Amino acid sequence: MPQPPQPQPLQPGDFYYTPEGYLVFTEQYHRRRGSCCGSGCRHCPWRKKVTRDK
């Protein structure tokens, strides 16, 4: 039975903390992760851009 992929350690530039103390993953991290998790992450490179019509 194949082993599931092991998580990679975080690298410099993978995340930052907001002034409120939340950890936010950057686009760099998401691209290395390789796919969208579906959680609506702020820097997801696969998220569809929402445009507003006036």
C-alpha positions in Angstrom: 0.0 0.0 0.0 1.5 3.4 -1.0 2.4 5.9 1.7 0.5 9.3 1.6 2.7 12.2 0.7 4.5 13.7 3.7 3.8 17.4 4.4 6.7 19.7 3.5 8.1 22.0 6.2 7.2 25.7 6.0 9.7 27.9 4.2 10.5 31.6 4.6 7.7 33.6 2.9 5.1 30.8 3.2 3.0 32.7 5.7 2.6 35.8 7.8 0.5 36.9 10.8 -2.2 39.5 10.5 -2.4 42.3 13.2 -5.2 40.3 14.7 -2.9 37.3 15.1 -4.2 35.1 12.3 -1.7 33.0 10.3 -2.2 33.6 6.6 -0.6 31.3 3.9 0.9 33.2 0.9 0.5 32.4 -2.8 4.0 30.9 -2.6 2.8 28.3 -0.1 -0.3 27.5 -2.1 1.6 27.0 -5.4 4.0 24.6 -3.7 1.0 22.8 -2.1 -0.2 22.2 -5.7 -4.0 22.4 -5.4 -6.9 24.3 -3.9 -8.2 23.2 -0.5 -11.6 24.9 -1.1 -11.4 27.0 2.1 -11.5 30.3 0.4 -7.9 31.3 1.3 -7.0 34.9 0.8 -4.0 34.2 -1.5 -5.3 31.2 -3.4 -3.9 31.3 -6.9 -6.8 29.0 -8.1 -9.6 31.1 -6.7 -11.9 32.6 -9.4 -11.7 36.4 -9.5 -15.0 38.0 -8.6 -15.9 41.2 -10.6 -18.6 43.6 -9.7 -20.8 45.2 -12.3 -22.1 48.7 -11.6 
